[in-house]
């Protein structure tokens, strides 16, 4: 019997997945007693490895009385290639302990792959030592595998040393090290290596483009253009990276050019490219174009299960553009189809619930998350924490948070923001301190939330500590942080610090201008508030309702009636803004305190809505100040009609009646106040700094 022909037949069965003939060969060889032959046994193991049947391969391996280095290497390679690195390293260790065989280049290559999959740098370095001791440094393929191991273990210093020692570097060598630096975000080093590479190929270009795309850099589109001009064809890897950059930076025109290239190149049916196209159009606010692509490729013969990535992209597009009902309808279709939803589907569904502030739907999605086994997934878990925190369920959010094995910035940010909104200021501060103690990366939005907590507590000491943290972390120039710092200083009474920060800010948006205007008004700097208001308009920025409320409040505190009337009238005349009840409250208070009762009554009569209790209280206080008993009789009826059971109303009326010497009215009010009940004492606290 020709053993070589049998071995060739066994290998062929493995390659073409001929399970029946392969098993028949195995049975026949067993009956003939040929399995003691190491050569044939090794080929049988290779056949089972080709079948992706590691169980039968291992059984064959364990039953072999004699094994050589090929036997051990085949089995270790099978485990490494099959995604079972622990078993691969365990078997390799067993071989070393048995001292039956000496590792060769093929074995080292298989073990290095397992180390890379596990991120086991320590074991990988032991293999490196073995390669050096065996004098195998001239084996380029093996050195490339060693280089790849160091890259996968995020040890780029070791990877660079290996790269520099490779005697005969080929394109794989260059691409491995370039890809390593690109994936680590070290684009300066990656580009330097790219330019040193003798002949960069499509893989090299794609590595650079992907690196810049992941960092959100426009240089990704720059390299896409260069790649095209160099005559290299963009492929299914280039397109998603290029489209991702277009979407992130709103480069719709460039995105459309890429789309045309995709169609001409025949890549439009590619799953990743299709999803990237939908993402790009959605991110550029071209939802109709995104829906058109989705409709063309989601209604064919392929099931939702086979095309889930495309559905997830459309779901994300709806959420990004705040078409939340459409997003949830899409989730419902996926669920009803029987397709298994993944982390991207659940993320989109939960974000839609957050946007809608819909607890009922959120609970339903949470139920699906639990039954699908995704509750402790760090991405989904973090969004769930954010959901419960936003709707005020802080206790539930905390329970989920503590159960998460891994907590990302979204979880921490959601919880801190939720605590801040619910008035749990000290808990928010405690969570922020925990983040710092655990060396978890803090972004500008978390800092902004914590600064708002400092503002609400008027805790200047904590605010200054956060300011120092911003400076050290490089966030001091971020717009959202600057605005929050200005707000913190002004609310803590340190208006001069707020003004200095504002003057040093070159990029001032509406929120920033509004912050300093409101701050000046709250700190008795009315003229500066008005000056900043006019400077803001001159700069070309449009004031919003909050800006107007800030400058009108400043005028009220300073009693600047004429300035306030002019500014109030400009709301609708210049910017088409309808005054809100808060603006009317401010103006009525200002006019009445100035004794301009006719103007105040005229303003109330022309209001598009019914005056609230704040307006009547403003008039009531002014009636006492200006001894206006005629108006008082009208005001007290409105107040008592609106809040007949509010003790504070009777207290305010009593004070005004006493001030005007209206003793009969005072007696009646006090009698009624006793029947209603006394007002509860207020509570406050201060922070003592040393």
DRENKEKOL-610137 format. One line per field, with one value per residue (C-alpha): residue number from 0; x, y, z. Coordinates in nm, 3 decimals. Layout:
N
num = NUM, ...
xx = X, ...
yy = Y, ...
zz = Z, ...
This chain:
690
num = 0, 1, 2, 3, 4, 5, 6, 7, 8, 9, 10, 11, 12, 13, 14, 15, 16, 17, 18, 19, 20, 21, 22, 23, 24, 25, 26, 27, 28, 29, 30, 31, 32, 33, 34, 35, 36, 37, 38, 39, 40, 41, 42, 43, 44, 45, 46, 47, 48, 49, 50, 51, 52, 53, 54, 55, 56, 57, 58, 59, 60, 61, 62, 63, 64, 65, 66, 67, 68, 69, 70, 71, 72, 73, 74, 75, 76, 77, 78, 79, 80, 81, 82, 83, 84, 85, 86, 87, 88, 89, 90, 91, 92, 93, 94, 95, 96, 97, 98, 99, 100, 101, 102, 103, 104, 105, 106, 107, 108, 109, 110, 111, 112, 113, 114, 115, 116, 117, 118, 119, 120, 121, 122, 123, 124, 125, 126, 127, 128, 129, 130, 131, 132, 133, 134, 135, 136, 137, 138, 139, 140, 141, 142, 143, 144, 145, 146, 147, 148, 149, 150, 151, 152, 153, 154, 155, 156, 157, 158, 159, 160, 161, 162, 163, 164, 165, 166, 167, 168, 169, 170, 171, 172, 173, 174, 175, 176, 177, 178, 179, 180, 181, 182, 183, 184, 185, 186, 187, 188, 189, 190, 191, 192, 193, 194, 195, 196, 197, 198, 199, 200, 201, 202, 203, 204, 205, 206, 207, 208, 209, 210, 211, 212, 213, 214, 215, 216, 217, 218, 219, 220, 221, 222, 223, 224, 225, 226, 227, 228, 229, 230, 231, 232, 233, 234, 235, 236, 237, 238, 239, 240, 241, 242, 243, 244, 245, 246, 247, 248, 249, 250, 251, 252, 253, 254, 255, 256, 257, 258, 259, 260, 261, 262, 263, 264, 265, 266, 267, 268, 269, 270, 271, 272, 273, 274, 275, 276, 277, 278, 279, 280, 281, 282, 283, 284, 285, 286, 287, 288, 289, 290, 291, 292, 293, 294, 295, 296, 297, 298, 299, 300, 301, 302, 303, 304, 305, 306, 307, 308, 309, 310, 311, 312, 313, 314, 315, 316, 317, 318, 319, 320, 321, 322, 323, 324, 325, 326, 327, 328, 329, 330, 331, 332, 333, 334, 335, 336, 337, 338, 339, 340, 341, 342, 343, 344, 345, 346, 347, 348, 349, 350, 351, 352, 353, 354, 355, 356, 357, 358, 359, 360, 361, 362, 363, 364, 365, 366, 367, 368, 369, 370, 371, 372, 373, 374, 375, 376, 377, 378, 379, 380, 381, 382, 383, 384, 385, 386, 387, 388, 389, 390, 391, 392, 393, 394, 395, 396, 397, 398, 399, 400, 401, 402, 403, 404, 405, 406, 407, 408, 409, 410, 411, 412, 413, 414, 415, 416, 417, 418, 419, 420, 421, 422, 423, 424, 425, 426, 427, 428, 429, 430, 431, 432, 433, 434, 435, 436, 437, 438, 439, 440, 441, 442, 443, 444, 445, 446, 447, 448, 449, 450, 451, 452, 453, 454, 455, 456, 457, 458, 459, 460, 461, 462, 463, 464, 465, 466, 467, 468, 469, 470, 471, 472, 473, 474, 475, 476, 477, 478, 479, 480, 481, 482, 483, 484, 485, 486, 487, 488, 489, 490, 491, 492, 493, 494, 495, 496, 497, 498, 499, 500, 501, 502, 503, 504, 505, 506, 507, 508, 509, 510, 511, 512, 513, 514, 515, 516, 517, 518, 519, 520, 521, 522, 523, 524, 525, 526, 527, 528, 529, 530, 531, 532, 533, 534, 535, 536, 537, 538, 539, 540, 541, 542, 543, 544, 545, 546, 547, 548, 549, 550, 551, 552, 553, 554, 555, 556, 557, 558, 559, 560, 561, 562, 563, 564, 565, 566, 567, 568, 569, 570, 571, 572, 573, 574, 575, 576, 577, 578, 579, 580, 581, 582, 583, 584, 585, 586, 587, 588, 589, 590, 591, 592, 593, 594, 595, 596, 597, 598, 599, 600, 601, 602, 603, 604, 605, 606, 607, 608, 609, 610, 611, 612, 613, 614, 615, 616, 617, 618, 619, 620, 621, 622, 623, 624, 625, 626, 627, 628, 629, 630, 631, 632, 633, 634, 635, 636, 637, 638, 639, 640, 641, 642, 643, 644, 645, 646, 647, 648, 649, 650, 651, 652, 653, 654, 655, 656, 657, 658, 659, 660, 661, 662, 663, 664, 665, 666, 667, 668, 669, 670, 671, 672, 673, 674, 675, 676, 677, 678, 679, 680, 681, 682, 683, 684, 685, 686, 687, 688, 689
xx = 0.000, 0.134, 0.134, 0.204, -0.108, -0.317, -0.177, -0.253, -0.612, -0.657, -0.531, -0.765, -1.063, -0.972, -0.941, -1.277, -1.456, -1.535, -1.655, -1.795, -1.495, -1.256, -1.427, -1.432, -1.056, -1.003, -1.207, -1.029, -0.683, -0.785, -0.889, -0.562, -0.359, -0.186, -0.260, 0.067, 0.238, 0.316, 0.310, -0.046, -0.169, -0.040, -0.229, -0.546, -0.511, -0.462, -0.777, -0.985, -0.831, -0.950, -1.298, -1.275, -1.322, -1.074, -1.246, -1.175, -0.832, -0.746, -0.883, -0.660, -0.367, -0.422, -0.447, -0.115, 0.153, 0.430, 0.437, 0.689, 0.728, 0.483, 0.216, 0.252, 0.275, -0.035, -0.242, -0.109, -0.172, -0.525, -0.604, -0.442, -0.618, -0.946, -0.955, -0.853, -0.526, -0.541, -0.547, -0.264, -0.033, -0.131, -0.038, 0.290, 0.380, 0.302, 0.539, 0.819, 0.760, 0.771, 1.110, 1.014, 1.060, 1.249, 1.033, 1.101, 1.002, 0.655, 0.582, 0.709, 0.488, 0.175, 0.251, 0.317, -0.024, -0.183, 0.010, -0.114, -0.475, -0.443, -0.232, 0.015, 0.329, 0.526, 0.481, 0.549, 0.884, 0.983, 0.915, 1.122, 1.413, 1.369, 1.382, 1.705, 1.865, 1.770, 1.924, 1.600, 1.615, 1.674, 1.330, 1.129, 0.790, 0.863, 0.990, 0.673, 0.469, 0.681, 0.629, 0.252, 0.249, 0.412, 0.168, -0.133, 0.006, 0.030, 0.407, 0.510, 0.856, 0.938, 0.769, 0.990, 1.303, 1.202, 1.118, 1.463, 1.628, 1.442, 1.707, 1.480, 1.173, 0.889, 0.555, 0.398, 0.672, 0.613, 0.234, 0.234, 0.434, 0.245, -0.088, 0.032, 0.112, -0.208, -0.433, -0.259, -0.337, 0.033, -0.015, 0.306, 0.516, 0.286, 0.314, 0.694, 0.717, 0.471, 0.692, 0.999, 0.831, 0.984, 0.652, 0.339, 0.048, -0.328, -0.293, -0.041, -0.263, -0.569, -0.387, -0.300, -0.651, -0.811, -0.581, -0.674, -1.044, -1.045, -0.892, -1.153, -0.884, -0.952, -0.618, -0.802, -0.976, -0.643, -0.482, -0.787, -0.733, -0.361, -0.426, -0.659, -0.409, -0.136, -0.346, -0.432, -0.788, -0.999, -1.152, -1.410, -1.179, -1.101, -1.461, -1.599, -1.305, -1.342, -1.720, -1.678, -1.457, -1.705, -1.990, -1.798, -1.694, -2.007, -1.819, -2.131, -1.987, -1.681, -1.907, -2.115, -1.797, -1.701, -2.054, -2.011, -1.675, -1.838, -2.103, -1.849, -1.623, -1.906, -1.876, -2.227, -2.356, -2.075, -2.220, -1.965, -1.971, -2.352, -2.367, -2.101, -2.300, -2.614, -2.406, -2.244, -2.572, -2.736, -2.447, -2.467, -2.841, -2.934, -3.179, -3.382, -3.070, -2.987, -3.342, -3.326, -3.009, -3.154, -3.479, -3.295, -3.089, -3.311, -3.612, -3.444, -3.414, -3.165, -3.310, -3.271, -3.045, -2.806, -2.819, -2.837, -2.544, -2.738, -3.048, -2.834, -2.691, -3.039, -3.145, -2.847, -2.934, -3.287, -3.154, -2.886, -3.149, -3.395, -3.652, -3.699, -4.040, -3.909, -3.609, -3.831, -4.052, -3.737, -3.641, -3.991, -3.950, -3.616, -3.767, -4.073, -3.852, -3.696, -3.344, -3.114, -3.050, -2.691, -2.529, -2.567, -2.942, -2.994, -2.778, -2.992, -3.317, -3.208, -3.081, -3.420, -3.588, -3.350, -3.430, -3.803, -3.758, -3.986, -3.953, -4.218, -4.043, -3.706, -3.823, -3.941, -3.607, -3.430, -3.630, -3.511, -3.155, -3.172, -3.323, -3.060, -2.774, -2.648, -2.728, -2.369, -2.218, -2.024, -2.166, -2.530, -2.497, -2.357, -2.647, -2.894, -2.732, -2.760, -3.128, -3.230, -3.024, -3.183, -3.537, -3.457, -3.435, -3.101, -3.139, -3.193, -2.908, -2.674, -2.770, -2.698, -2.378, -2.238, -2.321, -2.129, -1.794, -1.652, -1.768, -1.692, -1.715, -2.081, -2.183, -1.992, -2.106, -2.471, -2.472, -2.294, -2.523, -2.831, -2.726, -2.660, -3.008, -3.177, -3.000, -2.779, -2.480, -2.255, -2.311, -2.213, -1.895, -1.815, -1.850, -1.618, -1.358, -1.391, -1.325, -1.005, -0.891, -0.946, -0.758, -1.062, -1.047, -1.266, -1.398, -1.506, -1.876, -1.823, -1.618, -1.900, -2.153, -1.931, -1.879, -2.259, -2.269, -2.012, -2.232, -2.544, -2.353, -2.178, -1.868, -1.584, -1.315, -1.433, -1.479, -1.120, -0.997, -1.189, -1.042, -0.692, -0.784, -0.905, -0.574, -0.368, -0.588, -0.581, -0.957, -0.937, -0.978, -1.291, -1.597, -1.832, -1.575, -1.505, -1.877, -1.922, -1.621, -1.760, -2.096, -1.931, -1.727, -2.017, -2.257, -1.995, -1.964, -1.620, -1.732, -1.381, -1.246, -1.538, -1.466, -1.096, -1.183, -1.428, -1.179, -0.922, -1.170, -1.134, -1.413, -1.731, -2.061, -2.411, -2.391, -2.061, -2.194, -2.514, -2.316, -2.119, -2.428, -2.627, -2.326, -2.281, -2.650, -2.643, -2.339, -2.469, -2.274, -2.577, -2.394, -2.137, -2.417, -2.583, -2.247, -2.174, -2.526, -2.464, -2.115, -2.267, -2.514, -2.233, -2.030, -2.310, -2.439, -2.811, -2.921, -3.165, -3.444, -3.200, -2.969, -3.259, -3.372, -3.018, -2.985, -3.340, -3.270, -2.958, -3.170, -3.424, -3.158, -3.024, -3.366, -3.280, -3.633, -3.565, -3.284, -3.502, -3.798, -3.574, -3.415, -3.753, -3.902, -3.602, -3.679, -3.958, -3.866, -3.502, -3.494, -3.853, -3.840, -4.169, -4.124, -4.190, -4.370, -4.028, -3.955, -4.294, -4.228, -3.899, -4.046, -4.351, -4.128, -3.896, -4.181, -4.377, -4.070, -4.000, -4.357, -4.457, -4.788, -4.968, -4.696, -4.697, -5.077, -5.060, -4.792, -5.003, -5.310, -5.114, -4.964, -5.046, -5.095, -5.256, -5.038, -4.899, -4.859, -4.505, -4.640, -4.910, -4.655, -4.429, -4.717, -4.816, -4.467, -4.453, -4.798, -4.658, -4.344, -4.534, -4.848, -5.075, -5.389, -5.606, -5.411, -5.366, -5.738, -5.715, -5.391, -5.492, -5.804, -5.593, -5.343, -5.603, -5.795, -5.481, -5.328, -5.595, -5.415, -5.058, -4.949, -4.681, -4.950, -5.109, -4.772, -4.691, -5.035, -5.005, -4.674, -4.813, -5.132, -4.922, -4.695, -4.999, -5.173, -5.474, -5.545, -5.890, -5.762, -5.459, -5.679, -5.891, -5.583, -5.420, -5.739, -5.751, -5.379, -5.431, -5.701, -5.477, -5.171, -4.825, -4.547, -4.265, -3.925, -3.677, -3.341, -3.000, -2.633, -2.299, -1.951, -1.678, -1.335, -1.007
yy = 0.000, 0.343, 0.545, 0.872, 0.825, 0.751, 1.059, 1.270, 1.138, 1.217, 1.574, 1.615, 1.502, 1.765, 2.042, 1.973, 1.881, 1.529, 1.400, 1.064, 0.948, 1.076, 0.877, 0.571, 0.605, 0.625, 0.307, 0.121, 0.218, 0.111, -0.236, -0.273, -0.176, 0.120, 0.373, 0.293, 0.466, 0.822, 0.958, 0.837, 0.930, 1.284, 1.311, 1.185, 1.460, 1.712, 1.580, 1.633, 1.977, 2.051, 1.940, 2.196, 1.896, 1.954, 1.694, 1.399, 1.543, 1.548, 1.195, 1.075, 1.264, 1.110, 0.757, 0.777, 0.567, 0.762, 1.131, 1.350, 1.728, 1.734, 1.569, 1.821, 2.118, 2.012, 1.990, 2.316, 2.494, 2.353, 2.501, 2.838, 2.865, 2.747, 3.024, 2.804, 2.966, 2.831, 2.472, 2.552, 2.684, 2.399, 2.137, 2.314, 2.322, 1.950, 1.880, 2.074, 1.890, 1.553, 1.651, 1.433, 1.694, 2.019, 2.307, 2.421, 2.732, 2.600, 2.521, 2.861, 3.028, 2.843, 2.924, 3.292, 3.315, 3.176, 3.430, 3.712, 3.596, 3.586, 3.899, 3.688, 3.899, 3.704, 3.370, 3.541, 3.671, 3.318, 3.201, 3.495, 3.374, 3.025, 3.161, 3.349, 3.046, 2.829, 3.083, 3.123, 3.504, 3.473, 3.309, 3.607, 3.433, 3.341, 3.691, 3.838, 3.616, 3.732, 4.093, 4.035, 3.885, 4.196, 4.420, 4.222, 4.239, 4.620, 4.611, 4.839, 4.902, 4.530, 4.515, 4.798, 4.621, 4.302, 4.500, 4.662, 4.318, 4.149, 4.072, 4.031, 4.246, 4.190, 4.369, 4.168, 4.287, 4.653, 4.623, 4.452, 4.730, 5.010, 4.852, 4.822, 5.192, 5.290, 5.081, 5.234, 5.581, 5.668, 5.810, 6.016, 5.699, 5.504, 5.765, 5.784, 5.406, 5.424, 5.675, 5.458, 5.146, 5.059, 4.985, 5.052, 4.834, 4.850, 4.700, 4.969, 5.252, 5.105, 5.077, 5.448, 5.548, 5.332, 5.480, 5.837, 5.744, 5.594, 5.915, 6.123, 6.298, 6.458, 6.318, 5.992, 6.159, 6.313, 5.967, 5.829, 6.096, 6.022, 5.650, 5.708, 5.938, 5.676, 5.442, 5.192, 5.063, 5.144, 4.827, 4.703, 4.803, 5.153, 5.254, 5.214, 5.411, 5.689, 5.708, 5.710, 6.021, 6.190, 6.130, 6.249, 6.577, 6.636, 6.598, 6.519, 6.611, 6.389, 6.115, 6.126, 6.094, 5.785, 5.650, 5.690, 5.512, 5.231, 5.179, 5.186, 4.941, 4.694, 4.710, 4.845, 4.505, 4.462, 4.450, 4.677, 4.931, 4.943, 5.002, 5.272, 5.446, 5.453, 5.583, 5.854, 5.990, 5.974, 6.160, 6.426, 6.474, 6.321, 6.070, 6.037, 5.917, 5.677, 5.535, 5.493, 5.281, 5.085, 5.022, 4.902, 4.644, 4.536, 4.413, 4.138, 3.769, 3.806, 3.781, 4.044, 3.798, 3.787, 4.165, 4.283, 4.526, 4.723, 4.735, 4.852, 5.133, 5.250, 5.228, 5.442, 5.691, 5.732, 5.787, 6.037, 6.240, 6.206, 6.004, 5.800, 5.651, 5.528, 5.380, 5.185, 5.066, 4.928, 4.750, 4.601, 4.464, 4.306, 4.150, 4.014, 3.864, 3.632, 3.764, 3.770, 4.133, 4.223, 4.495, 4.753, 4.688, 4.717, 5.032, 5.202, 5.096, 5.220, 5.552, 5.608, 5.543, 5.793, 6.057, 6.001, 5.986, 5.681, 5.454, 5.204, 5.129, 5.138, 4.864, 4.652, 4.685, 4.613, 4.290, 4.185, 4.276, 4.049, 3.752, 3.793, 3.789, 4.143, 4.313, 4.293, 4.384, 4.699, 4.903, 4.801, 4.812, 5.164, 5.286, 5.124, 5.310, 5.632, 5.559, 5.503, 5.801, 6.035, 5.942, 5.995, 5.627, 5.680, 5.378, 5.145, 5.313, 5.259, 4.891, 4.834, 5.035, 4.827, 4.501, 4.593, 4.406, 4.681, 5.042, 5.282, 5.661, 5.648, 5.469, 5.708, 6.015, 5.906, 5.843, 6.169, 6.373, 6.199, 6.266, 6.630, 6.675, 6.506, 6.735, 6.456, 6.684, 6.522, 6.177, 6.321, 6.467, 6.136, 5.947, 6.195, 6.142, 5.763, 5.804, 5.992, 5.743, 5.457, 5.644, 5.630, 5.877, 6.181, 6.370, 6.733, 6.647, 6.483, 6.785, 7.013, 6.814, 6.825, 7.201, 7.242, 7.053, 7.297, 7.583, 7.442, 7.393, 7.731, 7.532, 7.757, 7.535, 7.228, 7.440, 7.563, 7.205, 7.104, 7.406, 7.288, 6.940, 7.089, 7.269, 6.956, 6.741, 6.985, 7.054, 7.425, 7.527, 7.311, 7.530, 7.332, 7.340, 7.714, 7.793, 7.571, 7.733, 8.082, 7.970, 7.817, 8.128, 8.368, 8.158, 8.135, 8.516, 8.522, 8.732, 8.870, 8.517, 8.451, 8.771, 8.685, 8.343, 8.498, 8.758, 8.482, 8.281, 8.333, 8.099, 8.229, 8.065, 8.168, 7.959, 8.124, 8.479, 8.393, 8.256, 8.577, 8.797, 8.599, 8.596, 8.973, 9.023, 8.793, 8.973, 9.329, 9.412, 9.525, 9.772, 9.507, 9.258, 9.504, 9.585, 9.216, 9.172, 9.439, 9.300, 8.959, 9.099, 9.289, 8.968, 8.822, 8.569, 8.548, 8.581, 8.313, 8.325, 8.255, 8.536, 8.780, 8.658, 8.714, 9.070, 9.161, 9.023, 9.241, 9.545, 9.449, 9.427, 9.771, 9.931, 10.017, 10.055, 10.224, 9.984, 9.686, 9.807, 9.857, 9.514, 9.346, 9.498, 9.382, 9.017, 8.996, 9.289, 9.192, 8.814, 8.694, 8.547, 8.524, 8.635, 8.355, 8.389, 8.426, 8.738, 8.888, 8.806, 8.994, 9.299, 9.326, 9.306, 9.576, 9.811, 9.767, 9.816, 10.137, 10.252, 10.223, 10.054, 10.169, 10.020, 9.698, 9.661, 9.730, 9.463, 9.213, 9.293, 9.228, 8.900, 8.603, 8.385, 8.418, 8.592, 8.354, 8.390, 8.527, 8.830, 8.895, 8.862, 9.115, 9.360, 9.289, 9.371, 9.690, 9.797, 9.791, 9.981, 10.252, 10.263, 10.166, 10.051, 10.076, 9.814, 9.605, 9.521, 9.374, 9.188, 9.016, 8.867, 8.712, 8.575, 8.420, 8.276, 8.110, 7.975, 7.970, 7.701, 7.833, 7.974, 8.189, 8.386, 8.494, 8.580, 8.808, 8.970, 9.024, 9.203, 9.434, 9.509, 9.588, 9.814, 10.008, 10.015, 9.815, 9.653, 9.512, 9.333, 9.218, 9.065, 8.875, 8.741, 8.624, 8.443, 8.265, 8.186, 8.005, 7.791, 7.704, 7.621, 7.761, 7.762, 7.509, 7.647, 7.658, 7.480, 7.589, 7.519, 7.683, 7.554, 7.677, 7.707, 7.741
zz = 0.000, -0.103, 0.221, 0.037, -0.177, 0.133, 0.310, 0.001, -0.003, 0.367, 0.320, 0.021, 0.232, 0.491, 0.231, 0.061, 0.388, 0.263, 0.600, 0.481, 0.276, 0.543, 0.819, 0.590, 0.532, 0.908, 0.971, 0.692, 0.823, 1.174, 1.049, 0.857, 1.164, 1.001, 1.276, 1.453, 1.163, 1.283, 0.929, 0.858, 1.206, 1.159, 0.832, 0.998, 1.260, 0.977, 0.810, 1.126, 1.168, 0.813, 0.923, 1.210, 1.438, 1.718, 1.938, 1.702, 1.621, 1.993, 2.038, 1.756, 1.912, 2.258, 2.116, 1.929, 2.100, 1.928, 1.845, 1.668, 1.644, 1.349, 1.565, 1.846, 1.606, 1.411, 1.728, 1.880, 1.548, 1.536, 1.877, 1.795, 1.457, 1.609, 1.867, 2.163, 2.272, 2.629, 2.499, 2.256, 2.529, 2.761, 2.501, 2.420, 2.791, 2.814, 2.523, 2.693, 3.020, 2.843, 2.690, 2.394, 2.121, 2.061, 1.927, 1.572, 1.377, 1.294, 1.658, 1.775, 1.514, 1.639, 2.004, 1.924, 1.760, 2.078, 2.289, 2.067, 2.102, 2.480, 2.511, 2.710, 2.677, 2.938, 2.758, 2.425, 2.550, 2.657, 2.300, 2.173, 2.387, 2.243, 1.887, 1.961, 2.130, 1.832, 1.591, 1.392, 1.354, 0.979, 0.932, 0.806, 0.838, 1.200, 1.281, 1.129, 1.363, 1.657, 1.550, 1.526, 1.876, 2.026, 1.836, 1.962, 2.317, 2.280, 2.336, 2.051, 2.196, 2.170, 1.830, 1.699, 1.827, 1.644, 1.330, 1.331, 1.365, 1.076, 0.814, 0.514, 0.582, 0.336, 0.287, 0.572, 0.807, 0.719, 0.726, 1.067, 1.237, 1.056, 1.153, 1.514, 1.544, 1.360, 1.587, 1.891, 1.756, 1.718, 1.371, 1.357, 1.394, 1.161, 0.884, 0.922, 0.874, 0.583, 0.401, 0.467, 0.325, -0.017, -0.190, 0.016, -0.098, -0.045, 0.305, 0.404, 0.279, 0.449, 0.782, 0.774, 0.662, 0.934, 1.199, 1.110, 1.078, 1.429, 1.566, 1.385, 1.182, 0.845, 0.730, 0.661, 0.364, 0.261, 0.236, 0.053, -0.212, -0.232, -0.257, -0.551, -0.726, -0.681, -0.892, -0.618, -0.610, -0.307, -0.165, 0.085, 0.371, 0.241, 0.176, 0.533, 0.677, 0.420, 0.470, 0.849, 0.819, 0.584, 0.826, 1.131, 0.966, 0.757, 0.427, 0.227, -0.114, -0.062, 0.074, -0.244, -0.453, -0.253, -0.309, -0.687, -0.668, -0.467, -0.737, -1.022, -0.838, -0.772, -0.392, -0.324, -0.215, 0.040, 0.392, 0.562, 0.279, 0.273, 0.648, 0.618, 0.343, 0.560, 0.853, 0.640, 0.500, 0.845, 1.010, 0.737, 0.813, 0.476, 0.623, 0.301, 0.114, 0.399, 0.395, 0.017, 0.038, 0.329, 0.140, -0.172, 0.015, 0.304, 0.108, -0.096, -0.031, 0.254, 0.603, 0.875, 1.057, 0.760, 0.717, 1.080, 1.046, 0.781, 1.002, 1.295, 1.083, 0.986, 1.350, 1.451, 1.175, 1.309, 1.663, 1.553, 1.368, 1.659, 1.462, 1.777, 1.697, 1.361, 1.543, 1.783, 1.494, 1.329, 1.653, 1.665, 1.309, 1.400, 1.713, 1.530, 1.257, 1.515, 1.450, 1.750, 1.838, 1.917, 2.128, 1.847, 1.818, 2.191, 2.206, 1.942, 2.108, 2.452, 2.315, 2.149, 2.487, 2.650, 2.386, 2.442, 2.822, 2.802, 3.106, 2.992, 2.663, 2.840, 3.077, 2.784, 2.607, 2.937, 2.961, 2.614, 2.710, 3.017, 2.829, 2.556, 2.809, 2.737, 3.069, 3.194, 2.857, 2.944, 2.651, 2.704, 3.083, 3.066, 2.850, 3.090, 3.380, 3.178, 3.101, 3.464, 3.584, 3.327, 3.425, 3.792, 3.898, 4.071, 4.302, 4.003, 3.816, 4.112, 4.142, 3.774, 3.797, 4.084, 3.903, 3.590, 3.578, 3.357, 3.373, 3.089, 3.074, 2.962, 3.286, 3.511, 3.315, 3.312, 3.687, 3.774, 3.547, 3.685, 4.046, 3.957, 3.804, 4.101, 4.347, 4.484, 4.461, 4.719, 4.564, 4.224, 4.376, 4.548, 4.218, 4.047, 4.321, 4.275, 3.901, 3.974, 4.237, 3.990, 3.712, 3.483, 3.196, 3.261, 2.959, 2.924, 2.965, 3.303, 3.413, 3.299, 3.505, 3.814, 3.777, 3.767, 4.098, 4.241, 4.117, 4.282, 4.609, 4.569, 4.661, 4.549, 4.698, 4.503, 4.192, 4.207, 4.250, 3.937, 3.754, 3.845, 3.724, 3.391, 3.344, 3.415, 3.191, 2.897, 2.901, 2.988, 2.624, 2.568, 2.510, 2.735, 3.019, 2.988, 3.001, 3.308, 3.479, 3.414, 3.551, 3.861, 3.943, 3.891, 4.101, 4.376, 4.378, 4.211, 3.915, 3.850, 3.793, 3.559, 3.366, 3.333, 3.192, 2.949, 2.826, 2.761, 2.552, 2.178, 2.063, 2.222, 2.135, 2.243, 2.560, 2.661, 2.604, 2.789, 3.084, 3.138, 3.086, 3.344, 3.579, 3.562, 3.630, 3.934, 4.075, 4.044, 3.725, 3.525, 3.299, 3.205, 3.139, 2.899, 2.737, 2.680, 2.539, 2.275, 2.200, 2.146, 1.894, 1.719, 1.690, 1.476, 1.729, 1.796, 2.160, 2.277, 2.535, 2.822, 2.707, 2.713, 3.054, 3.187, 3.061, 3.167, 3.516, 3.529, 3.439, 3.708, 3.981, 3.882, 3.820, 3.457, 3.320, 2.984, 2.893, 2.987, 2.777, 2.473, 2.513, 2.576, 2.259, 2.053, 2.131, 1.878, 1.653, 1.587, 1.639, 1.620, 1.970, 2.160, 2.523, 2.772, 3.105, 3.275, 3.066, 3.160, 3.529, 3.510, 3.334, 3.561, 3.868, 3.730, 3.629, 3.951, 4.174, 3.980, 4.045, 3.677, 3.756, 3.442, 3.221, 3.428, 3.399, 3.025, 2.983, 3.180, 2.968, 2.645, 2.761, 2.534, 2.845, 3.186, 3.449, 3.710, 4.085, 4.050, 3.861, 4.121, 4.404, 4.231, 4.208, 4.569, 4.701, 4.493, 4.621, 4.974, 4.874, 4.681, 4.904, 4.613, 4.797, 4.485, 4.295, 4.609, 4.625, 4.272, 4.329, 4.655, 4.490, 4.213, 4.465, 4.696, 4.400, 4.266, 4.588, 4.861, 5.065, 5.040, 5.382, 5.220, 5.034, 5.362, 5.514, 5.220, 5.231, 5.609, 5.567, 5.299, 5.497, 5.806, 5.600, 5.471, 5.811, 5.681, 6.018, 5.944, 5.634, 5.831, 6.102, 5.848, 5.669, 5.990, 6.093, 5.760, 5.779, 6.113, 5.954, 5.657, 5.870, 5.925, 5.670, 5.722, 5.810, 5.524, 5.529, 5.406, 5.459, 5.399, 5.325, 5.562, 5.397, 5.585
